[in-house]
Amino acid sequence: MRATHDVGHEAAARVWRALDETCRRGVGEGVAPGMVILVGNSREILFHRAYGSRALVPARLPMLPDTVFDLASLTKPIATATAMMLLVRDGRVRLDDPVSAVIPEFSDGAKSAVTFRQLLNHTAGLPAWKPYYESLSPSAIPVPHSVGTAPRSVGVPPHAVGATPRSVGARPHSVGTTPRSVGATPSVSATPSVSATPHSVNATPRSVSVAPLSGSAPPHSVIPAPHSVIPAKAGIQGRMGEWRFDDPPPLPLYSRFRGNDETRDRNDETRDRNDEVRDRDDGVRDRNDGVRDRNDGVRDRNDEERDRNDGGGYGNEDAGRGRVFSQIHEQPLEAVPGENACYSDLGFILLGEAVERLTGKRLDRFCGDEIFAPLGLTSTLFADLGEPSGAGYTGSARTLAATEDCPWRGKILCGEVHDDNAYAMGGVAGHAGLFSSAPDVHRFILFLGRCRDDAEPHFLPGAIVRAFLEADRSVPGQTHVLGWDTPSPRGSSSGRRFSPRTVGHLGFTGTSIWWDLERDVHVILLTNRVHPSRDQDAIREFRPRVHDAAMEALFA
């Protein structure tokens, strides 16, 4: 392999010229508004550049080398599969244990035979995907307050302040509904923002901070329709004649001969009657208070009943996550476990649930404590929509790549998970929800590679990492190892130059990793190809082209 640090700058530039031109053309042809590519090995970063824009609307913002992306399904290998490696290391689970031993609800019929290995390599017989988010209450959709969340630049968002929310039961992305066209992607500059000077592998990643999208307005908020409540009963009103309680009572003309004693007696009787009236009025107030208490109890019961009927709304991320888990527990299998391969988000949602049950921590907290912090991944985290400080990405990176102009959330997504089921689960799920940057993904691969080579046994023994990355062709059509994919025999997005001993993964938002274990090289490609619309797939043709250019620069 060529070592670019051993040649002059001009010679290194010639080595990477074809890759650089391929990325420039990709942006110019509308593959994505922008992209970051990083080529590295176990010793250094060989090539790292940014092209185009991280956002086009509401303002054009340049892509930077440390831009943070919604990684989409790269969550599976980086977070969920690595968490499972740690649990295997600690003896909390074995790969061939039945999933039902940890999640008893997932045990009906053939499900009782499904193992963790089959979830990890997509041979459990589960469907590829289901729109579980549609079964939750749209009226409870949260409005994130994340830094960088941008409203649309044109038109009135459906969640504008004071607007009537959608009626409960409306189904976003319902069958037959065509998403609106966002229009042609504006042309962008493809000038890279940094040079291709190699970096030391031991260099500590820069500390960076979040900055909002330029020109962004405060995120929209929703004023939900008030709950229907049983009207309170009217209080009982006592009528005490034409005089007020505090007035002296009217006295009739009495004979002067009866004297002051009779007058005093009558006054005492009047005072007694007034005291009785006050007592009765106090009783009325007490009864009214009791009515109010009962009405409050009715309201509480009505709210609880709505929660049970809705199965939890998006606004209650714990209830929403529980509802998605329950639906997967009840989901019928589509194949006999272990006999067919079908790439499935559902299996990794279950793996995320298993991690939580085995550790007592939610997936994002376990991964943060046990993976991201120990490896120094400063911009890598889940965008938790339930954070009290505000939903969305709250990391230290200073830039975020925008994703879709979402037709049912009513805004440009930025720092908020793009995947609909992950969004319904509060932004934390085993299949999607992770955000990171190219330098952090590079650092993760370096560390996992060192573990594979038995250089970091305190973190992960090499035998466990090798077991997860070892190819298994026992199931027809299977290309996945445990948590990772491998190049398909024909038409692989990795191109034609990676060796057979290669693992990787793709993400729907336009992200990918390909890691050649034999040649010790990895290519990280992060794009915002779904911004502002997912309705283009030019990246399918672009991915193999850019990977071929990278590998030809090294091995031609």
N, C-alpha and C positions, 0 to 999 in steps of 0.2 A: 504494500500500500504506500502511496506517496505520502511523505511527511511534509506538509506545507511550511512547518516552522524551520525546515532545513534549507529552504530556498528563499530568494529575495522576494520583496513585496510584489514586484512586477510579475515575477514568475508565478507566485501564488494567485495573483489576479487572473492570469491566463488559465490556470487550472480550474478556477471556479466560474469562468466567464459564461460558459454554456448554462450552468445552473442559474446564475444571476439573470441572464436573458430569459430563461424559461419562466422565472417568477415574475419578471417585468411584464412579459407578454400575458401571463395568466391574469394579472390585475387589469391590464389593458383590454383583454377580451371579455371581462366581466365574470370570470370564474368566481371571484369574491371581491368585495371592496378593498380588502387588504389581507395581508398574511405575514406570518413570521416563520422563518425556516431556520432550523439549527441542525448542523451535522457535527457529530462528535464521536469520540471513542473513550476508552477507559482512562486516557491520559489528559485529554484537552478538548476544548471546543475548536473545531476546525473551520467552521463557517457559520455565521450567525447574522442574519439581516432581517430587516422589516421593510415591507412594501405597502404602498397605498394608504388606506384610511381605516381606522378602527370604528368610525361612525360616519355616516353620510347625513342623517337627519336626527335631530333638528339642526345640527351643525356638522360641517365636515371637520374631522379631527384626525391628525396623522397617526398612523400605526407606529409603535415604538417597539424596540427589541424585548422589553419586559412587560408588554401589554398582557393583561390577564384575560383569559378566555373561559367561557363556559365549555368545559371539556366533554360534556354529554357522556357517551358510553365509555370514554377513557376512565370514568369512575370505576368501572368493573375491575380492570387490572390494577390500577394504582391504589384504590382504597379497599374495595371489598375483598378481592383475592388476596391482597397482602394481609388484611385483617385475619383472614382464614389461615394463612401461613402461621401467623403468631399464635392462633388458638391451637393449631396442630403442634407447634413447638412446645406449648405449655401443657399438652396432654388433655386439653379440655374437649377435644373432638378428634375423631379419626375420619379420614376421607371416606371410608366405606361404611361408616355408621349411617343408619337410617335417619332421615331428616325428622321423622316422627318422634324420635327419642328426645329431640329438643323442642319441636313444635308438635305437640300431640294432636292439635286440630287438623294437621295435614296427614291424616292416616286412613282416610276412607278408601277402601278397595285397593287398587294397585298402587296408590300413593304411599302405602305403608312400606313399599319396597324401594322407594326413591332414596338414593344416597347423596351425601354432600358432593362426592366426586361427580355424579351425574348432573347436579345443578351447576357445578363449575365448568363442565365441558359440554353443557347444553344437550345432554342425551336423556333428560328426565321425562320426556314426553309431554312437557307443558307447551301451550300455545306460544307463539312468538310475542304477542302483544295483545292487550285488551284495553279499551278506553275506560278504565275504572273511574277516572275523574268525572265522567259524565253522570255518574250515579250520585255524586255529592251535590249539595245545594249551591247553585250558582249565585244566589243572593248573598252568600256568605264569603264570596271571594275577597281575600285581603287586598288592601292597597298598600304595596310596599313603600317604605320610606327610605329606601336604600340610596346611598350616595351614587349618583350617576344615572338613576332611573329617569328617563326622559319622556315627556309627553310627545304626542304627535305634533308636527309643526303645522299641519293643515287640518281644519275641521274641528268639531266639538267632540271630545271623547265621550263615549257612552257613560263613563263613570264621572262626568263632570259634577262639581259640587252642586247639589240641589236637584240633579237630574233624577228622574224616577228610575230606580233599579229595574233590571230585567225581572220578569215574573219568575217565581220559583218553578223549576221544572224545565226551563228552556235549556236546550242541549247545545253547547258550543260544538262546532265542527260536526253538526248532525249530518246524517247520510243525505246526500243529494245537495247539500249546501256548498256552493263554490266559494272559497275565500276570495276576497276582493283582490284585484290586481294592484300592486303598489306602483307599477310602472317600471320603466327601464332604469337600470342602475346608472347613476351619473358617472361620467368619466372621472377618473382620479389619477393623480400623479403616482407613478410607480417608482419614484426615486427612493433608493434605500436610505434609511436614516443613519446607518453606521457602516463602518468599514468591516472588512473580513479579517481583521487582525485576530490571530488565535488568542484564546484566553487560557490561563492556567486552570487546570482542573481543581486545584486546591484553593483557588481564590474564593473568598467568602462573598456570596451574592450581595449585591447592593441593597441597602435598606431603602425602601421606597414607601410612599404614603399615598392614600386614596385622594384623588381630586375629582370633583364632579365634572360631568360633561360640560364643556363650554357652552354657555347660552341656554342651559337647561333651566326649566322652571320647576317650582316645587311640584312633587308628584300629586296627581289627582287624589281626592279622597271621595269616599262614598258615604252618602247619608242614607242608611238603610231604611226601608219602610218600617214603621213601628209595628210591633207585634199586636195582633188583635187581642184585646183583653175583655173580660166580662165587666160591664160598667158597674161602678159601685152603687149600692142602694142609697136612696136619698135619706138623709137623716130625719128623725121624727121631730117636728116643730111643735112645741107647746104654745097654746094661745091663752093669754092671761088677762084678757079684757083690754081696755083702752089705755091703761096706765103701765108705766115701766116698773120693773122690779124695785128700782131704787127710789121711786117716788113715795111720798107718804100716802097711805090709803085714804080714800074719801070717806069722811064720817057723816052719818046722817044727823039731823037735829035731834038731840036728846034733851029730855027735860032737865032744866037746871037743878031740879030737885033731886035727881039721882046722885049728883055729887061726883067728886073727883075719883073715888074708889071704883065706881062702875066704869068710868072712862079708862082708868088704868087697866082694868080687867079686859076691856075690849081691845085695848092696844096690845096687851100681852097675847090675846088670841090671834090678832092680826099678824104679830111677829111669828107666832107658831106656824100659822098658815104659810107665811112667806118662807120660813125655814123648810116646810114640807115641799113647797114649789121648787126651792133650790135643790133639795135632795132629789126630787124627781128629774130635774134638769141635768144634775150630775149623772143620774142613771142613764138618761138619754145619751149623754156624751160617751159614757162607758160602752153602751150598746153600739154607738156609731164607730168607736174605736175597734170594737170587736168585728164589725162588718168590714172595716178597712183591713184588719189583719187577715180575715178570711179571704178578701179579694186579693191581697198580696200572695197568699198561699196558692190561690187559683192561678195567678200569673206565673208563679214559680213552677207549678205543675204543668201549665201549658208550655212553658219554655222547655221543660224536661221532655215533654212529649214530642215537641218539634225536633229536639236533638235526636231522640230515638227514631223518629220517622225519617229524618234526613240521614241518619247514620253518621252524623258529624259533618260539619261544613268545612270549607277551606279555611274559614277564619279560626277554627279550632284544629290546629295542626295535629294534636295528639289523637283526637277523634277521627280526623281524616285519615291519618296513617293506619289507625286500627281498622277502619272500614276497608281500606285497600288490602291490608293483610287478610282480613276475614274473607274477602271475595276470592283471593288467591287460594286460601285454604279450601274453599268450596268449588274451585274451578276444576271441571273434569279434565282428565288427561286426554291428549289427542293421539298418543302412541304408547306402546308398552315401554316402560322404563328400560333404557340400555339398548334398545334395538334400532332407534333412528336418531339422527341429529337434527335439531331445529334450534337455531339461535333464539334465545328467549330472554326478554327483560324480566319476565315473571320469576324465573329461577333466581335471578340476582336480587330481586326485591326480597324473596324468601331468605337468601343468604344474609342480607342485611338484618332481617328480623332475627335470624339465628345468632348473629354476632351480639345483638342487643340482649337476647335472653341469656346467653352464656356469660356475658361480662357484666350485666347490670347497668351498662352505659348505653346511651343512644349512639348510633353509628358514628355521627360526626365527632362526638366527644371522645369516643374510643380511638378513632383514627387520628384525631388531633393530638391526644396524649401519647399514643404508642407508636405513631408513624411520622406524622408531619413535624412535630416538635423535635423528636430525637434526630431526624435527618436534616433539620435546618431548612425546611421548606416554608419560607416566610410568606409566600403569596398563595399557598395551597390551603383551601378550606371549603367546606360546604356553605352555601349561602342560605343560612337558616332564616326562614320567613317568620319564625315565631320569636325572634330576639326582641326583648323589650326596648332596646335602643333603636330599633328600626329594622324592618325586614331587608334581606338581601345581602350582598357581599359586603363584608366589613373588614376585609384584610388590609394589609399595609401597602399593597401595590398601588401605584399612582395612576394607573390607566386601566380602563375596562373596555373590552370590545363589545359593541352593541350586537344584539341578535335581531329577532324578528319584530316587525310591526304586528303585534299579536291581535288577531281580529276579535278574540273574545275577552282578552284582558284590557283591550282598548288603549294600548300604548306601545311605544318602542321598549323592548326589554333590554335592560343593561344592568348587570349585577344581580339578576333574578333568573332562576333556572328556567331554561327554555322548555324542557320536557314537561308535558302536561300532567302525567301521573306523578312525577316527582314534585311538581308544584302543588298538586292536591295533597301531597304528603308533607307539606311544609318546607320543601326544599332539601330534605334529607332522605335519601333512598339508596339502596344498594346498586341500582342500575344507572343512576344519573344524579347530578346535583353538584359535582365537584368543580371548582374553579382553580385555575393555576396558570402559570406562565411557562414559556419555553425553557428559561434557565432552571426553574424548579423541576420540570419534568426531566431535564437532563441530569440534574443532581440525583433524582430518584433512581434513574436507570443506572447511574454510576454505582450507587450504594447497593442496589439489588445485584448488580454484576459482581461486586466485591463479596457479597454474601454467597453468591453462587460459587465463587472461587475459594470459599472457606477463609476469606480475609476478615470477615466480620461475624464470627460465630456467636458473639454475645447478643447480636440482634437476631439473626436468622442462620441456623446451620445450613451449610451448603447442600446437604442431602435433601432438605425440604424444598429449597428453591429449585433444585434440579428436577425433583419429582413434579413440581408444578409446571415446569417449562418443557418437560419431555413429551415428545409427540406420541399420540396414541391413535392408531388407525383401525382399532378393533370394530368400530361402528361405521357402516357404509356412509360415505359422504361427509364424514366428520373431518373438520379442519382445526377445531379448537383443542388447545391444551387446557390446563386448569386456570381459567380466568383470562387467558390470552388466546388470540387467533394465530394462525400460521398462513403463509401464502397459499392461495388456492392453486390447483394445477394449471388452470387456464384463466386468463383475464384478471390476474390479481392486481389490486390497487398498489401493491409494492413494486410493480414493474417486473422486469426480466433479469435483474442483476443481483438480487439478494440470493444467498445460498439457501439450500433446503433447511438448514438449521437456523431459521429465522422465526421470531415471534413478533407480534404487534397487535394493534387494535385500531378501529375507526370510531369516530364520533359523528353523530348526525349533524352537528353544528358546523362541521368542516374541519375537524381535528383528526390527527392520526399520529401513531408511533410505529416505526418498523425498526427492529433491533436484530442485527445479524450476529448471532452468538458465535459463529465460527470465525468471522472476519473482524470481530470487535469493532463494529461501527453501528451507529443508530442515526436515524433521520426523524426529526420531530417537525411536523408541519401543522401549524395552527392557523386557521382562517375563520373569518366571520361570514361564511358563504350564505347563511340564512338571513343576512341583513341587506335590505329591510324586508325581504320576502324569501320564503323557502322554495318558491316556484321556479327553480332552475337547478339543473344537475350537471353543469359543465365540469364540476369537480371530478366526476367519474372518469372522464378522459384525461383530466389534468394530473391526477395523482400518480398514475404509473409513469407519466412523462417526466414529472419533476423528480421522482425517485430514481429513474434511469439516469437522469442528468447528474444527480448527486453521486451515484455509484460509479459512473463513468469518469467523473473527475478524480476519483480515488483509485480505480482499478483498471482504467483503460490501457 
